[in-house]
Amino acid sequence: MPPRHTHPAHRLPAAILASLLLASPAWPEGEEEQARANLAQLQAQIKAVTGQLDQARSQLSAEQKQLRDAERRLGELQRNISSNLDAISRTQAELASLASRRQILESARDSQQVRIGTELRAAWQMGQQGTFKVLLSQESPHTVARAMAYYRYFFQARNELVIAYRATLAELATVATRSKAAATELAEQQIQLQSQREALLASRAEREQAIGALAANISSKDDELQQLERDRAELEQLLNSIKQAIVEIELPSDYKPFASRKGGMAWPVDGRRNNSFGSSRGAGGMRWQGINLSAEEGTPVRAIHHGRVVFADWLRGSGLLLIVDHGDGYMSLYAHNQSLLKEVGEWVAPGTPLSTVGSSGGLERAALYFEIRKDGKPLDPVAWCR
């Protein structure tokens, strides 16, 4: 029996949560009632987590709320644009495939037309002889039998050729209809993409304005330190709330314990490490609890191990943050994303795209901030990722 561990979820309707709980992994019929009871327990616990987060967020300044709202919109727009670009790529590939198929069909149609013309001429010439002439000739019965068999074969082959020709024409008509629909869809997708990009530019301008207003409110190093301490406190509160919001859920059958992969996991992105774990963050004695990885904006961020998404939202100091629970008390955190690609409650496997690298949370340059934790305690990612 696979190991069990606890998971929270948040921001999901009951129907979606039910499908997540009851679909992966499959529940035997006798355990369905227990699964539904677990779901009810989970919903109650998530309500408490959400309440705690809302209380913390109510303390955000006007500038921080402006930044949060702008970066949430940016993340959603980036995600929608990425999805739209993928759809455009698929539509273009379909159009290319249809055009290729159309060329093949047109070539077959032309060839079949030539063959049908040849067969019709042969049929006309054969008709000049006539079946009765063959029967009344003085040829031997064997010769007549062979001639009649040839006639039957000829007319059958001609009918098959006509049937194939009609099928080619019908498929050509279908391809033409599909090509027209795909071309229309592509045009609509490109119009939508242009609108999304215009909205993106506006949201970026709003974000820059929010960052400028936020920076103007930090008048000294003491103010900056206080903000960092508040940011850390909110993250710790979130992690503690997640830890307390528990319900037993079966892990996938191919799950491998997180600890067994120590030193062998891939980094979430290929990027230069900008700090060392535990090194000083400046004044106040604060130290880095994770690693900053420089990477180009939009670079996919991938899960380091099997797990379940337990948080996917904006958090002060972390920007667009995604947290994966790996079981046995282990979690991985991915902060400052450009967009989030997974929702709370979704299962992920090693290498699954979770998000894209960004600068949300007020960073000047794109980078991923990455942490690994065990029972809330930060661990050095260098010891875990190859």
HELIX and SHEET records of a PDB file:
HELIX    1   1 ALA A   14  ALA A   23  1                                  10    
HELIX    2   2 GLU A   29  GLU A   31  5                                   3    
HELIX    3   3 GLU A   32  ARG A   57  1                                  26    
HELIX    4   4 ALA A   62  GLN A  129  1                                  68    
HELIX    5   5 THR A  131  LEU A  136  1                                   6    
HELIX    6   6 PRO A  141  ASN A  217  1                                  77    
HELIX    7   7 LYS A  221  GLN A  244  1                                  24    
HELIX    8   8 PHE A  258  ARG A  261  5                                   4    
HELIX    9   9 ALA A  283  GLY A  285  5                                   3    
HELIX   10  10 PRO A  381  ALA A  383  5                                   3    
SHEET    1   A 2 ARG A   4  THR A   6  0                                        
SHEET    2   A 2 GLU A 248  GLU A 250 -1                                        
SHEET    1   B 7 ARG A 272  ARG A 273  0                                        
SHEET    2   B 7 ILE A 291  SER A 294 -1                                        
SHEET    3   B 7 ALA A 367  LYS A 374 -1                                        
SHEET    4   B 7 TYR A 330  LEU A 340 -1                                        
SHEET    5   B 7 GLY A 319  GLY A 327 -1                                        
SHEET    6   B 7 GLY A 307  LEU A 315 -1                                        
SHEET    7   B 7 TRP A 347  VAL A 348 -1                                        
SHEET    1   C 4 ARG A 272  ARG A 273  0                                        
SHEET    2   C 4 ILE A 291  SER A 294 -1                                        
SHEET    3   C 4 ALA A 367  LYS A 374 -1                                        
SHEET    4   C 4 LYS A 377  LEU A 379 -1                                        
SHEET    1   D 6 ARG A 272  ARG A 273  0                                        
SHEET    2   D 6 ILE A 291  SER A 294 -1                                        
SHEET    3   D 6 ALA A 367  LYS A 374 -1                                        
SHEET    4   D 6 TYR A 330  LEU A 340 -1                                        
SHEET    5   D 6 PRO A 353  VAL A 357 -1                                        
SHEET    6   D 6 PRO A 300  ARG A 302 -1                                        
END                                                                             
